[in-house]
Amino acid sequence: MPLTDAQTTVAVVGAGAMGSGIAQVAAAAGHEVHLVDAAEGAAARAREKLANTLTRLVEKGRLSAEESDGILRRIVIGPAADGDLRALPPVGLVIEAVVEELGVKHEIFGTLAAHQDESTVLATNTSSLDVGAIAADLRAPERVIGLHFFNPPPLMKLVEVVRTTQSAPAVLEDASELMRRWGKTPVTCTSTPGFIVNRVARPFYGEAQRMLEAGVADAATLDLALREHGGFRMGPFELTDLIGQDVNLAVGTSVWLQTDRDPRYEPVDVQRELVEAGRLGRKTGHGYFRYADSGQTVDVTPDAARARELVGGPIETDPVARTIAMLVNEGVDLVRRGEASAEDVDTAMTLGTNYPKGPHAWLAELGAATVVEQLRALDAAFPGGRYRVSPALEDRV
Ligand SMILES: NC(=O)c1ccc[n+]([C@@H]2O[C@H](COP(=O)([O-])OP(=O)(O)OC[C@H]3O[C@@H](n4cnc5c(N)ncnc54)[C@H](O)[C@@H]3O)[C@@H](O)[C@H]2O)c1
């Protein structure tokens, strides 16, 4: 049966934040979904939690009672629900969303590959592991891909469809088509560290953190500059407080280590120190900012005049131009290396991060000569390779 057929049965392994959301999306698209989690009773609890969420949506009139019933009916808590993958019936697609550990994922894929048909597509929702390493030594590795959803899966439109060197083109095409059927916008990329979004977004955090460390302005003022003058919905400090400083640092560190410690991705001390001090952001009530129980920030007074003064000034202290130049450099370099298309990079960055524009749209607006000049000035001010200009930009001037 074609993967895109609603009759195709799906299994979701891992019923945590991501797995339960992905199961909801698949069931809403008409698939029978077998939910599995190694923690006893976790899959059944995830289904109950979803039932409560759907009841609230029905009460608010955002979903019909029939739709809600259909979604719940299609989520199956079967013999495999508590983690015995050998008890899964034959399915057309498995999406794995368990803990971010290569050993655990590799073992799950080994069991699935041995017990499911060779045509069953095996997908991982990993954020930071190499999909090729998860697929290593498996029977029929051509049906292994990444399907990287964003949090929360029912609301976020973007899905990165990740290919390994062995993934079959037909599997990737079918998976992209399936994601469209699920109401998502798929983009495709290689299994490069961070894929598209978590790679290209690094300088959004890294440039502001470096300006904070250099004393250019405080966190609230840098956030304000990027919001008010850059068009970003949130500034990097409030956003990382929301994501969790530990989570954001782990992603950044993972990309840095997987790129042989490329200075473009080197984490900064200020964030390491926050994590060591347990200042993880909103979830601990204190990160860059302090939070009241209501979730509101306490005592945050950005300096609007300082933000205005910085924007349009020298590139070293202009939070907006410096960040955008680096986002452009990162985006064009990903395309130059053949990891994704320019169109997919821009789609991924606008849908996955809510940036006002994608790197190529900014490049078209600013012109390569301007961006190259800005990066060269940064490289002269801060030597060491972080600000090296991508050959893809050099070629355009
Ligand atoms: N949270 C996010 O924002 C986000 C976004 C995109 C991708 N991801 C990725 O999705 C995956 C899951 O993340 P999450 O935030 O949902 O984690 P989570 O901790 O909420 O859920 C993970 C679940 O996996 C279960 N589990 C652990 N080992 C298992 C095994 N061997 N078999 C079956 N179930 C097992 C756990 O009991 C838990 O319920 C990770 O790979 C993560 O990198 C997370």
The ligand as an SDF file (V2000), in Angstrom:
LIG
                    3D

 44 48  0  0  0  0  0  0  0  0999 V2000
   11.1110   18.3590   22.7070 N   0  0  0  0  0  0  0  0  0  0  0  0
   11.3670   18.9840   21.5720 C   0  0  0  0  0  0  0  0  0  0  0  0
   11.2220   20.2020   21.4440 O   0  0  0  0  0  0  0  0  0  0  0  0
   11.8450   18.1820   20.3890 C   0  0  0  0  0  0  0  0  0  0  0  0
   11.6910   18.7380   19.1010 C   0  0  0  0  0  0  0  0  0  0  0  0
   12.0790   17.9690   17.9910 C   0  0  0  0  0  0  0  0  0  0  0  0
   12.6330   16.7140   18.1790 C   0  0  0  0  0  0  0  0  0  0  0  0
   12.7830   16.2000   19.4430 N   0  0  0  0  0  0  0  0  0  0  0  0
   13.3250   14.8460   19.5710 C   0  0  0  0  0  0  0  0  0  0  0  0
   12.2440   13.9520   19.8060 O   0  0  0  0  0  0  0  0  0  0  0  0
   12.6770   12.8650   20.6260 C   0  0  0  0  0  0  0  0  0  0  0  0
   11.7860   12.7860   21.8570 C   0  0  0  0  0  0  0  0  0  0  0  0
   11.8050   14.0040   22.5510 O   0  0  0  0  0  0  0  0  0  0  0  0
   10.6940   14.3800   23.6380 P   0  0  0  0  0  0  0  0  0  0  0  0
   10.9100   15.8160   23.9610 O   0  0  0  0  0  0  0  0  0  0  0  0
    9.3630   13.9220   23.1780 O   0  0  0  0  0  0  0  0  0  0  0  0
   11.1830   13.4730   24.8710 O   0  0  0  0  0  0  0  0  0  0  0  0
   10.3510   12.9790   26.1350 P   0  0  0  0  0  0  0  0  0  0  0  0
   11.3420   12.7690   27.1930 O   0  0  0  0  0  0  0  0  0  0  0  0
    9.1680   13.8630   26.3780 O   0  0  0  0  0  0  0  0  0  0  0  0
    9.7760   11.5380   25.6710 O   0  0  0  0  0  0  0  0  0  0  0  0
   10.5740   10.4420   25.3970 C   0  0  0  0  0  0  0  0  0  0  0  0
    9.7620    9.1800   25.6830 C   0  0  0  0  0  0  0  0  0  0  0  0
   10.4920    8.0500   25.1920 O   0  0  0  0  0  0  0  0  0  0  0  0
   10.2760    6.9840   26.0930 C   0  0  0  0  0  0  0  0  0  0  0  0
   11.3330    5.9850   25.9040 N   0  0  0  0  0  0  0  0  0  0  0  0
   12.6080    6.0280   26.3400 C   0  0  0  0  0  0  0  0  0  0  0  0
   13.2680    4.9250   25.9310 N   0  0  0  0  0  0  0  0  0  0  0  0
   12.3950    4.1840   25.2110 C   0  0  0  0  0  0  0  0  0  0  0  0
   12.4920    2.9360   24.5330 C   0  0  0  0  0  0  0  0  0  0  0  0
   13.6140    2.2350   24.5180 N   0  0  0  0  0  0  0  0  0  0  0  0
   11.3830    2.4750   23.8940 N   0  0  0  0  0  0  0  0  0  0  0  0
   10.2280    3.1690   23.9170 C   0  0  0  0  0  0  0  0  0  0  0  0
   10.0930    4.3500   24.5570 N   0  0  0  0  0  0  0  0  0  0  0  0
   11.1570    4.8580   25.1970 C   0  0  0  0  0  0  0  0  0  0  0  0
   10.2750    7.6320   27.4550 C   0  0  0  0  0  0  0  0  0  0  0  0
    9.6030    6.8110   28.4070 O   0  0  0  0  0  0  0  0  0  0  0  0
    9.5110    8.9380   27.1660 C   0  0  0  0  0  0  0  0  0  0  0  0
    8.1240    8.8150   27.3840 O   0  0  0  0  0  0  0  0  0  0  0  0
   14.1560   13.1170   20.9100 C   0  0  0  0  0  0  0  0  0  0  0  0
   14.9300   12.4270   19.9590 O   0  0  0  0  0  0  0  0  0  0  0  0
   14.2860   14.6210   20.7160 C   0  0  0  0  0  0  0  0  0  0  0  0
   15.5990   14.9940   20.3560 O   0  0  0  0  0  0  0  0  0  0  0  0
   12.3890   16.9140   20.5440 C   0  0  0  0  0  0  0  0  0  0  0  0
  1  2  1  0
  2  3  2  0
  2  4  1  0
  4  5  1  0
  4 44  2  0
  5  6  2  0
  6  7  1  0
  7  8  2  0
  8  9  1  0
  8 44  1  0
  9 10  1  0
  9 42  1  0
 10 11  1  0
 11 12  1  0
 11 40  1  0
 12 13  1  0
 13 14  1  0
 14 15  2  0
 14 16  1  0
 14 17  1  0
 17 18  1  0
 18 19  2  0
 18 20  1  0
 18 21  1  0
 21 22  1  0
 22 23  1  0
 23 24  1  0
 23 38  1  0
 24 25  1  0
 25 26  1  0
 25 36  1  0
 26 27  1  0
 26 35  1  0
 27 28  2  0
 28 29  1  0
 29 30  1  0
 29 35  2  0
 30 31  1  0
 30 32  2  0
 32 33  1  0
 33 34  2  0
 34 35  1  0
 36 37  1  0
 36 38  1  0
 38 39  1  0
 40 41  1  0
 40 42  1  0
 42 43  1  0
M  CHG  2   8   1  16  -1
M  END
$$$$
